[in-house]
Amino acid sequence: MEAVTLLIAAAASALIFFLSPIYGLVVYMAALIWYPQNLGVELGPAAFSVSRIVILPLYLSIFLKKDSLKQFQLIWLDKLVIIYFAARILSGATTTPDIMKLIEYNSGVFFDRALPYFAVRIIITNKEQYLLFLKWVLWLCAPLAILAFYECLTAHNLVAFGRVDMVYSGHRWGGYRARATFGHPIYLGVFFAMVGAICTGLLKNIKKGRLFYMIGIALTGLGVFSSLSSGGLFAMASAILFIAFYRFRRYWKSAIIGIILMCGVVEIISNRHFYDVVDRFAFNAATGWYRTRLFEVALFEGGMSGHLLTGYGMADPMWCDKIDGRDHTDMVNQYLLILCRFGLVGFVPFLLITWTAIKHLFKGFWKISAETDSWLVWCLAAGLFSVLFAFNSVSLFGQPINLFYMILGLCVALPAELAERAPFCLV
């Protein structure tokens, strides 16, 4: 499949040079969504997926069209992203004997996360560009959701591109867990939940064709369901609840206090911990139990003992011995995955990235006067929080992580720009 991968990458790269950077970003999203990321091209010791190849001409296009760089200013969030990846290598140097493998792995991660983040930071600087981006992402995802639903019904993956390992026939609720072009059904479900959340912002910002956009957003929900994934369901439920709270957003402090009090009440009157509620969102209660047990072993039963500073690296911590006796630890928690691999050296910068992005997001949000703009940013926040909540029950790779870092980039310029402008609607 290397020839096909190279052909698609070459076509996408050539197309980028004839387009403005915002449409080049759309081409990148098409490559990310519609072609499996585990179909790569081996170039020396490194493996390049189509999206990793396409991001390079996108940056070349940005630098050739210097207008894209005029508004970009390096801020603390940008520096924290760079610090985070440096911290990963620093902590890994104490746990990984083969330094070249460490650099090779983190270089690939940098291509998938940091480069899309900075591309969004540089390219999308106003509402018009953001709405255009959302529109194209929605219409790229909608037909894939239909194919995923077909796969859910028949176990036939029409976009597997010949890869046998892309055919996944796990059963749940009488259906098959669809994965389409994604590496795992969980990734598909969470990705569609994030897309559905941010694209809901379109509904108050368009004059024509609102019904079609509503159908497109409904199809993202179909994509979540087709994965038959607890992680996707949890992300979508979080996004829906967050969006529904828009009407009561002025009472956010009271809501946080209420949630803390409810968690305290559960701790006092129940024989279960408040975080055990995760299994209420699981297709299988046993998987929910495993997730809460993993949390307890890692944080309260010495799981990180002796490894708190720099983590275990890529080695299995073997917490499974204290959970269910399987032969490996299934790290179904993104926060614990980062803590386990990189210790506090990597975990603290990641938390600072997340906090700083949220701070930028809401610093601009409360200054926005137009209802349509407030709704747009609130739905962006829903997309961010949907995956932050889902991180408690899944560890993600591939497309949803790429999109997560792109959303972090969107949290900077968009709210600030909307706070200083008049209402605008996409025709």
N, C-alpha and C positions, 0 to 999 in steps of 0.2 A: 504493500500500500504506500510505500515511500514515494513512488512516482506520482500517485494521485495526490498525496499530501503536498508535494512540491508544486504540482500543476495548479492546485487551488491556491496555494500561498502566493505563487507568482502572479496569478490573475488578480487576486485581491490587492497585492502590492502595486501592480501596475495601475489598477483603478484608483488607488489612493492618490497617486501623483497627478491625476487629472481633476481631482476634487478639492474643495476647500477642507480645512482640517476638521470641521464639524461633521461633514459627510465621510471623511476618512475614519472618524471615530465610529460612525455607523457601520462602515465596512468591517472594522475591527470587531464590533459586536456581532455582526453576521457570521464572521469566522469563528468567534467564540461559541455562539449558540448552536450553529448548524453543523459543525464538524467535530467529531470526538477528539478530546484533548489527549487521549492516550494513544492516538495515532501520530507518531512523531517521526522526525528525520534525525538519524544519528550523524552528528557532525563532530568527529573526534570523540571525546569522552562525554559530550553533552547531547541531550535529546531536545529537539525543537518541535513543538506543536505548531499548527498553523497560526494560532493566535500569537505565539512567541515570535514567529517570523514576521507577521504582519505589523506588530507594534513598532518594529524598527523603521520601515518606510513611513509610518505615521509620524514618528519623531523627526525624520528627515524632512517631511513635508512641513512640519511646524517650524523648523529652523530655516527652511528656504523661504517661507512666507513669514517674514519677521514681524508682521503686524500681530501675530498670535502671542508674541513674547512681550509686547510693550506693556501690557497690564499686569503681567505676572510679577509678584513680589514674594520672596521667600519669607514664610512666617513660621511660628513655632511648631505648628502641626506638621509642616513639611520637614523641619529639622528632626522632629520626634520620629517620623517614619524612617528617616535615614539612621537615626540612633538605634531604633529597634532592630533593623537588619544588621547593624554593626554589633549589637549586643548578642544577637543569635550566633554570630561567628565567634565572638569572644567567649561565650559560655560553651559553645561546641568545641572550642580548642582545648578545653579541660576535660572533655568527655569522649571525644572522637579521635582515635589514634591516627587515622588517615586524614590529614588536613586538606588534601586535594579533593577528596570526596565531600568533605564538609563545605568547601568553597563551591564546588560544582552544584551541590544540592541547593544551597542558599542562593546561588546565582539564578537558578531556575525559578525559585520562589520570588526573587526580586523581579524577574521578568513578568511573572503572573500577578503581582500585587503592587509593587512600588511604581512600575512603569505605567500601568493603567491609571493609578492614582494621580500621578503627575500629569498625565495626558489630559485627564478631566480638569485638573486645576488650571492648566494653561488654556485649554480650548473653550470650555463652557464658562462664560463670564456674564451672561445675561439671560433673561427669561426667554427670549425668543429662541435662543440656541437650546436651552433646556427643554422647552416644549417640543421642539423639532426632534431632539434626542429621544424623549419619551415616546413620541408618536412612532418613530421607526422601531424602537425596541419592542413596543407592544405588537406591532404588525409582524415583526420577526418571530415573536414568541407564539402568537395566536395559532398559526398553522401547525407549529410543532406540538402544541397542546393537543390538537386533534389527532395527530399521529401517535402521541403518547397514550391517548384514550383508546385508540385502536389496538395498541400494543397491550394495554391493560385487559382488553376483552379477549384477545386472541393469542397473546405471547409472541406475536410476530413483530419484530423490530424492523421497520421499513428504512431506518436511517442508521443501521449498524455498520454500513460501509464494509461489509464482508468480515468483520471481526467476530469470531465465535464468542469471545468473552464479553461481548456487548449484548448477548442474548441471555436475559435473566428471567427465570420463570418461577420465582418465589410466589407462593399463593397466600393471599389474605382476602378475607371477605368474599371468597369465590372468584377473585380476579387475579391477574398477574401484575406483579410490581414493575411498572414501566420505568425505563431508564433512557430511552431515545438515544441522544448523542452524549449523554452524561455518564460518568463513570460508575454511578450508583443511584438507585431510586431516591435515596435521601437527598442527594444533591439536586436532582430534578425537582423534587417537591419544594425544597427551601428556595431554590432559584425562582420558581414561578410565584411563590408567596411574596418574595421581595419585589418582583416585577409588578405583580398585581397591586401591591401597596403604593409604590411610587407613581404608577400610571393612573391610579384613581385620582390623582391631582389634576389630570386633564379634564375631568368632567365639568368643572366650573370655569374652565379656561378656553372653551371652544364655542363657536357660534353655530356651526353646521356639523351634521353627522354625529351628533351626540349618541344616538342609538347604536351606531357601529362601534364607537369606543366602549360603550357599556357591554356590548357583546364580546369585544376583545378582552376586556377585564374579566368578564365571566369565564372566558376560555382559560385564563390563567388559573382560575380556581379549579377548573376541570383538570388542568395540568397537575396541580397539587394533589387532587384526589387520585389521579391515575398512578401516582407514585406509590400509593397505599403506604405512605411513610408517616410515622409518628412525628418525626422532625419537621416535615413539611406541614402537617396538620397543626403542630404547635406554633410554627411561625405564622401561618395564616390566621389562626385564632388570635394570636397576639396583635397582628396587624389590624384585624377587624375591630377588636376591642379598643385599640389605640385610636383608630379613625372615628369610632362611635363616640369617643370621649371629646371630640373636637368641640361640640356644643358647650361642654362644661369645662373647657380648657383653663378658664380663669381660676378654677378651683383645684389646680394641680397640686398645690401644697397640701390641701386637705385630703386629696386622694392618696398621696404618698403616706401621710400620717395614718390614714385609714387602713392601708395595706399593711403597714408595720404593726398596727394594733391587732389586725386580724391574724397575722402570723404569730403574734404573741399569745393570742387567745388559743390558737390551735396547739401551741407548745404546752399551754397550761392544762387545757381540758381534754386533750386527745392523747391517745397512746402512740401517736405517730408524730413525726416532725413535720413542720410546715412545708419543707421542700419535697416531701413524699407526694405532694399533689401532682407531680409530673406524670405519674402513672395514670392519672385521669385523662390525659391527652394521648395515651398510647393505644395503638391497635391491639397490643398484647401487654397485659398487666405485668407479666414476667420481665419484659424489657424495661418497663418503668421501674420495677424493683431493682434491677441491675444498676440503673443509672444513679439512683439514690444511694445504693450500697457503695458504688465506686466513689462517690463524693465523700462518704463517711470514712472509708479506708484511707483515701488520699490525705484528708485534712485532720481527721480526729484519731486515727489509729496508727500513726507513725509511718504512713506511706511515703512521705517526703523526708523522713528522718535521714540525715547525713547527705541529703541531696538538695536541700532547700535553696542554696545559693545559685548553683549552676545546673541543676537538674541531672537527669539520667542520660541526656543526649538521645541518640536514636535507639538505645537499648530498651527492652521491655522491662518495666519495673516489677513485673510479676505480682501485681496486686491481686491477680486472679486467684492466688492461693488462699486469700482471705475472703473471696467473694463466692465463686461457684465452682472452683476447682478445674476450670478449663485450662488448656495449655498456653494461653496467652491473655494479655489484658486488652479487652476491647475498649479503647479510649473514647467513649461516646460523650465527650464533653470538651468543647474547644478550649475553655479556660484551663481545665486540668491538663489538656494536651500541651499547651504552651508552658505551663508551670512545670510539668513533668520533664519536658525535653530541655528547657532552657533555664529553669529555676527562676528565682526572683530577678536575676540579671535580665532576662528576656520578658518576664511577665509584667514587671512594673512599667517599662516603656510601652507595652501594649495597652495597659490600662490608661496610661497618660494620653496615648493617641485617641482612644475612645472618648475619654472625658473631654479632651480639648475639642474634638469634633462636635460633641454635643453642646459644649459651651458656645462655639461659633454658631451653631445652628439656632439656638434659642436666643442668643444675644441679638441676632438680627430679626428673629421672628416677632418678638414683642414690640418692635418698632414699626412693623408693617401695618399700613392703614387699610389697604384694599382687601376686601373679603376674599376675592379670587386668589390673591397672592398668598394670604395667610393659609388658605386651604392647600395650595400647592406645596408650601413648605411643610405643613403638618403631615401631608401624605409622604413627603420625603422622610420625615422623622419616623413615620410608621414603618417605612421600609427598613430604616436603620435599626429601630428597636425590635422589629420582628426577628431579625437575624441575631441580635444581641440576646434576646430571650431564648431563641432556638439553640444558641451556643451551649446552653445548660443541658441539652439533651442529645446533641450531635457534635461530632468533629468533622469539619468540612474541608474539602479540597476541590480543585477544579473551578468550574464556572461560578458557583456562588461566592467563593472567596474573591475572585476577580471583581465581581459586581460589588461586594462589600467594600472593597477599597475604593472603588469608583464612587460609591455613595459617600464615603468619608470625604473625598475630594469635593463633592457637590455641597457638602455642609458649610463650605467656606464662603464662596463668592455669591451664590444664589441668594441666601437670606439677606446679606448685606446690600446687594444690588436692588432687591425688591423693596427694601426699607426706604430707598431714596427715589422711587419712581412712581409714575401714575399707572393705573390699571391698564392691562394689555390682554387682548384675547386673540387666540389663533383662529384664523378664518378657515 
